[in-house]
């Protein structure tokens, strides 16, 4: 998971100029979804990974809709 978070941060840095503060904060806080133990944590990791995929794939203008 560390590598996934590092990829997110690199993406954030690369696209920093084109992202609003709200978008940046949303992307950095994606890891806040990872809570719990056992199956609950596994579900939250899956949610994090889906959100990460969306954050990395969507055009910058669409990220604003997710951050709202």
C-alpha positions as CSV (number, residue, x, y, z in Angstrom):
1,X,0.0,0.0,0.0
2,X,2.9,2.3,0.6
3,X,3.7,2.2,-3.2
4,X,0.1,3.1,-4.0
5,X,0.2,6.1,-1.7
6,X,3.6,7.2,-3.2
7,X,2.1,7.0,-6.7
8,X,-0.8,9.2,-5.5
9,X,1.6,11.7,-4.0
10,X,3.7,11.8,-7.2
11,X,0.5,12.3,-9.3
12,X,-0.5,15.1,-6.9
13,X,2.8,16.8,-7.3
14,X,2.9,16.4,-11.1
15,X,-0.6,17.9,-11.4
16,X,-0.4,20.4,-8.5
17,X,-0.8,23.5,-10.5
18,X,-4.0,22.3,-12.1
19,X,-5.7,21.1,-8.8
20,X,-7.6,23.2,-6.4
21,X,-6.8,23.1,-2.7
22,X,-10.0,21.1,-2.2
23,X,-8.9,18.5,-4.8
24,X,-5.4,18.2,-3.3
25,X,-6.9,17.7,0.2
26,X,-9.3,15.1,-1.1
27,X,-6.5,13.1,-2.7
28,X,-4.2,13.2,0.3
29,X,-7.1,12.1,2.6
30,X,-7.9,9.0,0.6
31,X,-6.0,7.0,3.1
32,X,-8.3,8.1,5.9
33,X,-10.7,5.5,4.6
34,X,-8.5,2.7,5.8
35,X,-9.8,1.9,9.3
36,X,-10.9,-1.2,11.2
37,X,-9.6,-4.7,11.6
38,X,-10.0,-7.9,9.7
39,X,-12.7,-8.0,7.0
40,X,-13.7,-4.4,7.8
41,X,-10.2,-3.2,7.1
42,X,-10.0,-5.3,3.9
43,X,-13.3,-3.6,2.7
44,X,-11.9,-0.2,3.4
45,X,-8.6,-1.0,1.6
46,X,-10.7,-2.0,-1.4
47,X,-12.6,1.3,-1.2
48,X,-9.3,3.2,-1.0
49,X,-8.0,1.4,-4.1
50,X,-11.2,2.2,-6.1
51,X,-10.9,5.8,-5.1
52,X,-7.2,5.8,-5.9
53,X,-7.9,4.4,-9.3
54,X,-10.5,7.1,-9.9
55,X,-8.2,9.9,-8.7
56,X,-5.4,8.7,-11.0
57,X,-7.6,8.2,-14.1
58,X,-10.0,11.1,-14.1
59,X,-9.3,14.4,-15.8
60,X,-8.5,17.1,-13.3
61,X,-11.8,18.9,-13.9
62,X,-13.8,15.8,-12.8
63,X,-11.8,15.4,-9.6
64,X,-13.6,18.5,-8.3
65,X,-16.9,16.7,-8.4
66,X,-15.5,13.9,-6.2
67,X,-13.9,16.3,-3.8
68,X,-17.2,18.1,-3.1
